[in-house]
Amino acid sequence: MYSGRVNDTDTQSRGGHRWFAAVYDRLQSRAERGPMGRARRELLAGVRGDVLEIGAGTGANFEHYPAEARVVALEPDPHMLKRARARLEALQRTNIEIRLAPAETLPVEDASFDIVVSTLVLCTVSDPAQALAEIRRVLRPGGRLLFIEHVRGTGVLARFHDLIRPAWSWVSAGCQINRTTEQAMRDAGFDVTIEQRTKAMPILPVIIGTASPR
Ligand SMILES: C[S@@+](CC[C@H](N)C(=O)[O-])C[C@H]1O[C@@H](n2cnc3c(N)ncnc32)[C@H](O)[C@@H]1O
């Protein structure tokens, strides 16, 4: 298990989204039985060493971590965190620990993780540039960010995303549908490799891949 210090930052919680947390697994269930579940499995199958997951939500990734990985999963929403803890208990996985913390202030030491995992999180964090700077800080030399993120479309779809962003954010607990996350990763000093471009829904382009600090 990660041997450094992890501060439990309960005081940084901003109340969370009780109802979104309550319906999240049901909203996702079809995708999880199909392409999303497959994408998680493929992304995480080979991870080893010290792994930090940001915005773990209800813990949808937990079952996909190999036993060899030592995982610290962070989540800032207490309602999500409660569900993640229940899932972890049901799975009886001892190689995963969960803490309350946002991605913008990771409560861990510099250069202390081999892998950071972000799935459907960089669309929602308050400050993606700060979160990415934190991810860079905590990765060891040679470490990588593994991601599955939905991103702003192109052409007409991009303009549609801009238009619906406020309403989408309201119903999706702050998710910004028009984030240009691939560019944000490059701007934050990562080399980005996209393994797959796919769609979560017809209107939701998704990028799956890895990013390594330059
Ligand atoms: C769409 S959910 C994705 C949950 C999970 N990663 C998954 O793949 O199912 C977005 C998650 O990001 C979390 N989140 C919101 N703001 C955050 C922040 N500033 N730092 C880290 N996570 C955040 C939310 O609480 C929520 O759990």
The ligand as an SDF file (V2000), in Angstrom:
LIG
                    3D

 27 29  0  0  0  0  0  0  0  0999 V2000
  -19.2610   11.6560  -13.7330 C   0  0  0  0  0  0  0  0  0  0  0  0
  -18.6350   11.2630  -12.1540 S   0  0  0  0  0  0  0  0  0  0  0  0
  -17.4270   10.0140  -12.5400 C   0  0  0  0  0  0  0  0  0  0  0  0
  -17.1860    9.0760  -11.3930 C   0  0  0  0  0  0  0  0  0  0  0  0
  -16.1880    7.9520  -11.6650 C   0  0  0  0  0  0  0  0  0  0  0  0
  -14.8630    8.4630  -11.9080 N   0  0  0  0  0  0  0  0  0  0  0  0
  -16.6170    7.0670  -12.7970 C   0  0  0  0  0  0  0  0  0  0  0  0
  -15.8130    6.8130  -13.7060 O   0  0  0  0  0  0  0  0  0  0  0  0
  -17.7500    6.5630  -12.7660 O   0  0  0  0  0  0  0  0  0  0  0  0
  -17.6080   12.6750  -11.8070 C   0  0  0  0  0  0  0  0  0  0  0  0
  -16.9580   12.5770  -10.4490 C   0  0  0  0  0  0  0  0  0  0  0  0
  -16.0480   13.6620  -10.2810 O   0  0  0  0  0  0  0  0  0  0  0  0
  -16.1540   14.0840   -8.9500 C   0  0  0  0  0  0  0  0  0  0  0  0
  -15.6310   15.4590   -8.7960 N   0  0  0  0  0  0  0  0  0  0  0  0
  -16.2950   16.6300   -8.8590 C   0  0  0  0  0  0  0  0  0  0  0  0
  -15.4740   17.6560   -8.5970 N   0  0  0  0  0  0  0  0  0  0  0  0
  -14.2570   17.1090   -8.3760 C   0  0  0  0  0  0  0  0  0  0  0  0
  -12.9840   17.6420   -8.0260 C   0  0  0  0  0  0  0  0  0  0  0  0
  -12.8090   18.9580   -7.8900 N   0  0  0  0  0  0  0  0  0  0  0  0
  -11.9720   16.7920   -7.8400 N   0  0  0  0  0  0  0  0  0  0  0  0
  -12.1340   15.4440   -7.9990 C   0  0  0  0  0  0  0  0  0  0  0  0
  -13.3110   14.8910   -8.3230 N   0  0  0  0  0  0  0  0  0  0  0  0
  -14.3490   15.6990   -8.5030 C   0  0  0  0  0  0  0  0  0  0  0  0
  -17.6320   13.9840   -8.6550 C   0  0  0  0  0  0  0  0  0  0  0  0
  -17.9180   14.0370   -7.2770 O   0  0  0  0  0  0  0  0  0  0  0  0
  -17.9530   12.6560   -9.3000 C   0  0  0  0  0  0  0  0  0  0  0  0
  -17.7460   11.5990   -8.4340 O   0  0  0  0  0  0  0  0  0  0  0  0
  1  2  1  0
  2  3  1  0
  2 10  1  0
  3  4  1  0
  4  5  1  0
  5  6  1  0
  5  7  1  0
  7  8  2  0
  7  9  1  0
 10 11  1  0
 11 12  1  0
 11 26  1  0
 12 13  1  0
 13 14  1  0
 13 24  1  0
 14 15  1  0
 14 23  1  0
 15 16  2  0
 16 17  1  0
 17 18  1  0
 17 23  2  0
 18 19  1  0
 18 20  2  0
 20 21  1  0
 21 22  2  0
 22 23  1  0
 24 25  1  0
 24 26  1  0
 26 27  1  0
M  CHG  2   2   1   9  -1
M  END
$$$$
